[in-house]
Amino acid sequence: MVAEVGRAYSPAVNDATLLAVLLPVIAIEIGLMIWALWDLTRPQRAVRGLPKAVWAVIVIFIGIIGPVIYLLFGREET
């Protein structure tokens, strides 16, 4: 987008708004990841379908979806 001469470009979303949206999302993602990894490393925890090491890779590298997938489908209640 080309700005008019003499006017500064003003994005629709400023830095404060972006920060206000991203900080809670990042906090939720980190919290879910810590919870899933803590649950995964408990000795008495049984998992479904995949080895614990593969679940750990899924939790760490697939962002916010990885911990949710593990918590919903990877845990086996004993």
C-alpha positions as CSV (number, residue, x, y, z in Angstrom):
1,M,0.0,0.0,0.0
2,V,1.3,3.4,-1.0
3,A,1.1,6.2,1.6
4,E,0.1,9.7,0.6
5,V,2.9,12.2,0.5
6,G,3.3,13.7,4.0
7,R,1.3,11.0,5.8
8,A,2.8,8.2,7.7
9,Y,1.5,4.7,7.0
10,S,-0.7,3.5,9.9
11,P,-1.3,-0.2,10.1
12,A,-4.8,-1.4,11.1
13,V,-3.4,-3.3,14.1
14,N,-0.8,-1.5,16.2
15,D,1.9,-3.1,18.3
16,A,0.0,-2.8,21.6
17,T,-3.1,-4.6,20.2
18,L,-1.0,-7.3,18.7
19,L,0.9,-7.8,22.0
20,A,-2.4,-7.9,23.9
21,V,-3.7,-10.7,21.6
22,L,-0.4,-12.7,21.4
23,L,0.6,-12.8,25.0
24,P,-2.4,-14.8,26.3
25,V,-2.1,-17.2,23.3
26,I,1.6,-17.8,24.0
27,A,0.9,-18.3,27.8
28,I,-1.8,-20.9,27.0
29,E,0.5,-22.7,24.5
30,I,3.4,-22.8,27.0
31,G,1.0,-23.9,29.8
32,L,-0.5,-26.7,27.7
33,M,3.0,-27.9,26.6
34,I,4.3,-28.0,30.2
35,W,1.2,-29.8,31.4
36,A,1.4,-32.4,28.5
37,L,5.1,-33.0,29.0
38,W,4.7,-33.3,32.8
39,D,1.8,-35.8,32.3
40,L,3.8,-37.7,29.6
41,T,6.9,-38.1,31.9
42,R,5.0,-39.6,34.8
43,P,6.1,-43.2,35.2
44,Q,2.6,-44.6,35.8
45,R,1.2,-42.8,32.7
46,A,0.3,-45.2,29.8
47,V,-0.1,-43.8,26.3
48,R,-2.0,-44.9,23.3
49,G,-0.8,-45.6,19.8
50,L,2.7,-44.2,19.8
51,P,5.7,-44.4,22.1
52,K,6.2,-41.7,24.7
53,A,9.2,-40.2,22.8
54,V,7.1,-39.7,19.7
55,W,4.3,-38.1,21.8
56,A,7.0,-35.7,23.3
57,V,8.1,-34.7,19.8
58,I,4.5,-34.0,18.8
59,V,3.8,-32.0,21.9
60,I,7.0,-29.9,21.4
61,F,7.0,-29.3,17.7
62,I,3.3,-29.0,16.7
63,G,2.6,-25.9,18.6
64,I,-0.6,-25.4,20.4
65,I,-2.3,-28.4,18.6
66,G,0.3,-31.0,19.7
67,P,-0.4,-30.8,23.4
68,V,-4.2,-30.8,22.8
69,I,-3.9,-33.9,20.5
70,Y,-1.8,-35.7,23.2
71,L,-4.2,-34.7,26.1
72,L,-7.3,-35.8,24.1
73,F,-6.1,-38.9,22.2
74,G,-2.7,-40.0,23.6
75,R,-3.4,-40.5,27.2
76,E,-4.7,-43.9,28.4
77,E,-6.5,-43.8,31.7
78,T,-5.3,-46.6,34.0
